[in-house]
Amino acid sequence: MNIIFLGAPGSGKGTVSQIAAREYNLQILSTGEILKNMAHENHPLGLRARDEYWGKGFLVPDEIMLPLLEEEISKTIYQKGLILDGFPRTIPQAEKLEEIIKIDPVINLLCSEELITKRILARMQCKKCNKPYGLNPRPPENRICRCGGEIYQRVDDTEETIKRRLNEYENKTLPLIKFYKERIITVDQDEKTTPESCFDDVKKALDSYLS
């Protein structure tokens, strides 16, 4: 089973997909995390993606993303199924993806712009184990994770880049809802939604879709 998680930045794709991966024994393929790790390791492709594109709130172009994705999907760890987090983000990417693997359901996480902004400005992550923190769960006051790693906030999480990312999402990614209309599962969220309650809704809809 190969699943796509769609949703605006801050809609919870990364966190909810981690829960889904454990539940359905799938491997997560996050092109964003791959690029971040490459930038952290000073890989030229990762540094270019960060400095010219996602670090400024823009989508990374296909000339970088598509070769990276095709190479990554070919690895044996994805043979039992995968969850795509953050990809595709454009119609051409989705069309190319159809040539590489079979996509099953597409899960669309809905969230208001106000809540997205609150979430992104509050979100943090452990440098060691990558555990996410934010509005729920909040990070410890000393900003030290249970694993002992330092909890940090991304330097590109600012109101300016949030607005830019949301505009990019609306212009380039929202058309994917129509592209995948036969396979879309939509899950609404509000202020009371937690990653666990969001996944409960995802699981009910996904189990119904697959039955």
N, C-alpha and C positions, 0 to 999 in steps of 0.2 A: 504494500500500500504506500503510495506517494501522495503526500498532502501539502498544499500550499496554505500559508497563513497570510492573508491580506489585512491591511489596516493602516491608518495614518501613523506617523511617528508618535510614540507614546501611547498607542492603543493597547499595548500589552502583548504584542506578538511573540517577543522573545521569551518572556516569563511563562506565558500559557503554553507555548510550544514545548518548553522543557518538561512541563507536567504531562503533556500529551505524549511526548517521546517515551517517558517512563511507563505510562499506562499501556501503550500499544507496542512497546519494544521497537521503536524506530530510532533512526539516527538523525540528528539535526544537522542540516547544512545551512549555515548562516554566512552568506557572502560578506556581510558587514563585519562579523567577528574575524573572518579570515583576513580581510583587508586591514583591520585594526591590528591584528597580530603581526602581519607583514610590516606595517608601519612601525610597530614597536621594535621589531627586529631590524629596522633600517633597510628593509628591502626596497629597491627603487620603485617597483610598482605600487607597493603600499604607501610609500611616502608621496608619490605623485597623486594617488587617489585621495589621500588625506589633505594635502596642501592645496590642491587645485579644485577639489570637488566636495566630498562629504564634510570636510572640516569647515567649509563655508556654507553648507546647507544645500549643495547641489547634488543631483544624482550622478553617480559614477557612469561614464559613457560605456556603451556596448563594446567598444574596442578593447576595454580593459576587462569588463565583467564576463563576457561570453566565453573567451578562452579560459578564464579562470574557472568558470562553472563547469565547462565540459571536462576539464582536467580533473576537477574535484569529484564529480559524479562517477568517474570511471574507477574510483578506488573501491576496494572490496568491502569496506565497512558499510557501504550504502546498498549492498545487494539485497538485504531483507526488507528494504523500504526506508523512506526518508521523509523528513519534514523540511520544507523550504521556508526559511524565515528571511524575509526581506527581498525575495526574488520570486517571480519577475516583478518589475516595476513599470514596464512599458509594454505596449502591444508587440513590437518587434522581438522583445525578450521572450514574451509568452509564446510567440510563434516558433521561435528557435527552440524553446524548451520542449514543445510538442514533438520536435524531431529527435530529441535526445532520450526522453523517458515518457512513460504513460502517467498522466496525472489523474488521481482519483478525486475526492472532494476538495473544494476550495473554501476555506473558512474565512469569512469577512468579519473582523472585529470592529464594531461601530462605537464611537466615543465622541462627545462634544469637544469643540475646540477649546472651550474654557477648561475642561477637565484635563485634556491633553497637555495644555500649557502648565497647569499645576503639577501634573505628574513629571513632566520633563525637567522642570526647574527644581524638583525635589529629588530626582533620581540619582542614585550613586551605585557603585559596584566595587566588589572586593578585587584587588589586584591579583590575589593568589588563586581563589577558587571561582571567581566571576559571579558569585552570588549577588543578585540585584537587591537594592534597597530603595526606598522612596517614601511615598505616602503610606504604603502598606506592603511589607513591614518597614518601619522606620529604622534607620541605622542606630547603633549604640552611640551614646554621647562621646565616647572616646574614639569613635570611628575605627575600631578594631573588630574584624569579623571573628566568628567563633573558631574559624580555622587558623586565626592568628594573623591573617593578612590585613593590609591597610585598605580602608574603604575610601574611595575617592570619587570626585565629581568630574564629569567630562568637561573639558574647557570649551567645547563647542556648544554646550547646552545653554544658550542665551535666548532672550526673547526675540532678538533679531533673526537668529538662525532658525528658531522654531517657526516663525512666520514664513520664512523662505522655504523651509521644508514642507510646510502645509500647502503652500502655493504650488510647489513642485508636485506634491502628491495629487492635488486636485486636478492639475493640468495633464499629468502624464500617467498616473496610476489608476485613478478612478475609472477610466475607460475599460480597465480589466474586468470590472463587475459585469459589463455587458458581454465581454469576450467569453467569460466563464459562466454565463447565465444558467446553463443547464446543470452546473455542478456547484453552485454557490450555496453555502450555509451561512446565514447571517446571525450574529450574536450581538445584542445590544448591551451597553454598559452604562452605569451611572455612578454617582459619588459613593454609593454603598458597595459597589462591585469590588471584590477581592480577586486575586489570581485564581484562588481555589473555586470561588463561586462562578467565575467566568468559565473555568474549565468544566465545571459540572454542567453548565448549559451547552458547552461545546460537545461534551461526551454524549449527552442525551440526543442532540441533533445528529451527531456523527453516527451513533449506533442505529438511529432510525434510518438514516440515509443508506447505511451499509446492509440493513436487514432485507 
